[in-house]
Amino acid sequence: MDTQEVGAELHRLADTDPLDPMDAHALLARGRRGRRRRRLFSAGAGIAAVAAVAVPASLMPNLDSGRPPGVAGSSTPATTKAVPPDFTAVPGVPRGEAGAALKVSYAEATRLCALRYPQYKRPIQRNSFWYTGYTVLYELQRGDKAAQCTIPGGDKPSTALVAAARRDPMPATAAARLRNCSVVFWTDVTKWRVMASDTSPQRATNLIAVSPSGRKAVRCTLVPKFDDTAALGSGPGVFSLAGQVRQVFDNDFAQFGMGYAQGCTGCETKYYDGFGRVASNIARIRIAPAGSRNTHDITVTDGWYAVSWLDPDPHGSGKYTLTAYDKTGKVLKTVHN
Amino acid sequence: MVDRDQEYVEFVEASSASLRRTAYLVCGDWHRADDVVQDALYKLYRSWSKLDRKGNPLAYARRAVVNAAVDSGRRPWRREVPASDLSFDRARLDDHADGHAERDEVLTALGSLAPRQRACVVLRYYEDLSVEQTAQLLGCSEGTVKSQAARGLETLRTAIDQARQIRRPA
């Protein structure tokens, strides 16, 4: 068993966190209360200690229960204009992370797809399983156009949010990308952490983000013309990390973990596309297509990687080498497809 | 909310899960790990305005968490599996019968290490810190980190390999 395997075992243990995410606002409130207590105590010992208990709340305007600002029940000026929420609830699906990658029945998947895509009256295809965040096909009959449903999670995006995603389908910032991914999956991933991303301006941005609890992740592709469904056949877009195993960096990985497709119809350029997770000691991967003048490096963070690269050199043979480097730049391994 | 507080909230949201996982690997108990991290983040808030944020509040928080987890781990290390996890693990036994058994053995092997050895192994092979970073975090020499990590790793490897041999069908 080498150190990589030990590392992988430790990650697998650590990924079994059964507890809820920490409440950051409650911690903030606790920190503020601690700070006020120290200020009062520094004014003069015993009397200040009594005063800390006796001072009415009106003299401590920041004293709150740790609720974020704007929550109903906190005092806000009457003239404040109510801002419509970015997301509203989807009946029958938990909000946020709890509603992401949720296993549902065929009947429930059918209901959710009908809610999201009322324009399609056909049934969805029967698969082995259905999860929120998973894209399924509608059944095809003669004369039908192919259509698909990304089974929605519990956060329906507002009209304004959808419009923002359509106006800016391949944004440059992490915040805007997560906004658009939230619109694709009907799951609020705006507070998730982007672990890896890569962009080919002509083709797509691929990114992986992990939830605040660390229990779920989203693989999201954003394309130049906004598409409100995730790509078919790429597996569940939102998935649970429990039981996930990191990919071994070997020739099979070169074959399947980071494949390429024809860059455009009738031409020889290659588009490299993929996302996943490898060992944590890999900090960078270089793609070097045989016959091409170009190479492409991607940053790997805690094993997470994403690739979206169009090699413009038409002389690439389709064979390529992947080289993994550690954070000092030392070559760890080279593999081939 | 003032900018400083907003920064703190964002930091907690981004890092608390990962800090808790590290604390768990060092102290062996999810609830204790949660307590350790909450205390460390509370103390971090007290120093937030003094911290040089061009530096690394995560390094500061990790140091507080690991040292507190090591101290808490000097009490008998025990593996607690919450009831919800048991049912979750049972549901997956059909798919990954070996996976569950292996995970228990890794946990047991980790628990057999002394707290500081365990911290060295976790920081070096889970957090991927360098020898120098690990030494700074634990407040010991690089030589100590190397020897503790090497011994801890060896113990872990031996325990896991032995357990695998015992389970191998005759």
Interface residues (C-beta under 8 A of the other chain):
Chain A: M1 T3 V6 G7 E9 L10 H11 R12 L13 A14 D15 T16 D17 P18 L19 P21 M22 A24 H25 L27 L28 R30 G31 R32 G34 R35 P68 P69 K191 R193 P212 S213 G214 A242 G243 S280 N281 K327
Chain B: M1 D5 Y8 V9 E10 V12 E13 A14 S16 A17 S18 R20 R21 T22 Y24 L25 W30 H31 D34 V37 Q38 L41 Y42 Y45 R46 W48 P82 S84 D85 F88 R92 D95 H96 G99 E102 R103 V106 L107 L110 V121 V122 Y125 Y126 D128 L153 L156 R157 I160 D161
